[in-house]
């Protein structure tokens, strides 16, 4: 873990802790609303449901060599990053259903991986 390699930054890490962990509240609220959306709308659109357990993995707390704070942080990151990945995939499936058109090419835009099968921007024939 990079944080362990910077013991002189302990105070900075301590100050940042509330800002990192306060994100759990909006994440849980987002999670609740996303699950409702996912289960209602995907069934109506007949889009296959994403299996949550493929994205969210909370297992690092079982590692004996981590201290209790590291275990808690690893549980939080497993949930938060896994959930964001899960939400990203659901958003991509939604975009593919409603608007499967790539954005206009630009060096200042990083195209998401799910756009690879979308219609090219400005190509009406490609969309049909």
C-alpha positions as CSV (number, residue, x, y, z in Angstrom):
1,X,0.0,0.0,0.0
2,X,1.4,3.3,-1.0
3,X,0.2,5.0,2.1
4,X,2.4,2.8,4.3
5,X,5.5,4.1,2.3
6,X,4.9,7.7,3.5
7,X,5.0,7.7,7.3
8,X,5.8,11.5,7.2
9,X,2.3,12.0,5.7
10,X,0.5,10.5,8.7
11,X,-1.0,13.9,9.7
12,X,-2.2,14.5,6.1
13,X,-3.7,11.1,6.0
14,X,-5.5,11.7,9.3
15,X,-6.9,15.0,8.0
16,X,-8.2,13.4,4.8
17,X,-9.9,10.5,6.6
18,X,-13.3,12.2,7.2
19,X,-13.4,13.4,3.6
20,X,-12.8,9.9,2.3
21,X,-15.3,8.2,4.6
22,X,-18.1,10.7,4.4
23,X,-18.6,9.5,0.8
24,X,-20.2,6.3,2.2
25,X,-23.5,8.2,2.8
26,X,-24.1,9.3,-0.8
27,X,-22.8,6.0,-2.0
28,X,-25.4,4.1,0.1
29,X,-28.2,6.4,-1.1
30,X,-27.0,6.0,-4.7
31,X,-26.8,2.3,-4.2
32,X,-30.4,2.1,-3.0
33,X,-31.8,4.2,-5.9
34,X,-29.6,2.4,-8.5
35,X,-30.9,-1.0,-7.3
36,X,-34.5,0.2,-7.7
37,X,-33.8,1.6,-11.1
38,X,-31.8,-1.5,-12.2
39,X,-34.4,-4.0,-11.1
40,X,-37.5,-2.1,-12.4
41,X,-36.3,-0.6,-15.6
42,X,-34.0,-3.4,-16.9
43,X,-36.9,-5.9,-16.4
44,X,-39.2,-3.6,-18.4
45,X,-36.6,-3.1,-21.2
46,X,-35.7,-6.8,-21.1
47,X,-32.0,-5.9,-20.5
48,X,-30.2,-8.7,-18.6
49,X,-29.6,-7.7,-15.0
50,X,-26.0,-7.3,-13.9
51,X,-25.0,-9.6,-11.1
52,X,-23.9,-7.4,-8.2
53,X,-21.6,-10.0,-6.7
54,X,-19.4,-9.9,-9.8
55,X,-18.4,-6.3,-9.1
56,X,-18.4,-5.9,-5.3
57,X,-15.9,-7.9,-3.4
58,X,-15.3,-7.4,0.3
59,X,-12.6,-9.9,1.3
60,X,-9.4,-8.2,2.2
61,X,-10.3,-7.8,5.9
62,X,-9.6,-11.6,6.2
63,X,-5.9,-10.9,5.6
64,X,-4.2,-11.5,9.0
65,X,-1.3,-9.1,8.2
66,X,-3.5,-6.0,8.0
67,X,-4.2,-4.0,11.1
68,X,-7.8,-3.1,12.0
69,X,-7.7,0.3,10.4
70,X,-6.3,-1.2,7.2
71,X,-9.0,-3.9,7.2
72,X,-11.7,-1.3,7.6
73,X,-10.3,0.8,4.8
74,X,-10.0,-2.2,2.5
75,X,-13.6,-3.1,3.2
76,X,-14.7,0.4,2.4
77,X,-12.6,0.4,-0.9
78,X,-13.9,-3.0,-1.9
79,X,-17.5,-1.8,-1.5
80,X,-17.0,1.8,-2.9
81,X,-14.9,0.8,-6.0
82,X,-16.9,-2.3,-6.7
83,X,-20.1,-0.4,-6.5
84,X,-18.9,2.4,-8.8
85,X,-17.8,-0.3,-11.3
86,X,-21.2,-1.9,-11.0
87,X,-23.0,1.5,-11.5
88,X,-20.7,2.2,-14.5
89,X,-21.8,-1.0,-16.2
90,X,-25.5,-0.4,-15.5
91,X,-25.1,3.2,-16.9
92,X,-23.3,1.7,-20.0
93,X,-26.1,-0.8,-20.5
94,X,-28.6,2.0,-20.2
95,X,-26.7,4.2,-22.7
96,X,-26.5,1.3,-25.1
97,X,-30.2,0.8,-25.0
98,X,-31.3,4.5,-25.3
99,X,-28.5,6.2,-27.2
100,X,-25.9,3.9,-28.7
101,X,-24.1,6.7,-30.6
102,X,-20.4,7.5,-30.0
103,X,-19.5,11.0,-29.1
104,X,-17.8,13.3,-31.6
105,X,-14.1,12.3,-31.8
106,X,-11.8,14.5,-29.7
107,X,-8.4,14.2,-28.2
108,X,-9.8,15.7,-25.0
109,X,-12.3,12.9,-24.4
110,X,-11.6,9.4,-23.2
111,X,-14.2,7.1,-24.8
112,X,-15.7,4.5,-22.4
113,X,-15.1,0.9,-23.3
114,X,-18.8,0.2,-23.8
115,X,-18.9,2.7,-26.7
116,X,-16.9,0.3,-29.0
117,X,-20.0,-1.2,-30.5
118,X,-21.9,2.1,-30.7
119,X,-22.8,3.8,-34.0
120,X,-20.3,6.4,-35.2
121,X,-21.1,10.0,-34.5
122,X,-22.9,11.6,-37.5
123,X,-23.4,8.3,-39.3
124,X,-27.2,7.8,-39.5
125,X,-26.9,4.5,-41.5
126,X,-24.6,3.0,-38.8
127,X,-27.4,3.6,-36.2
128,X,-30.0,1.6,-38.0
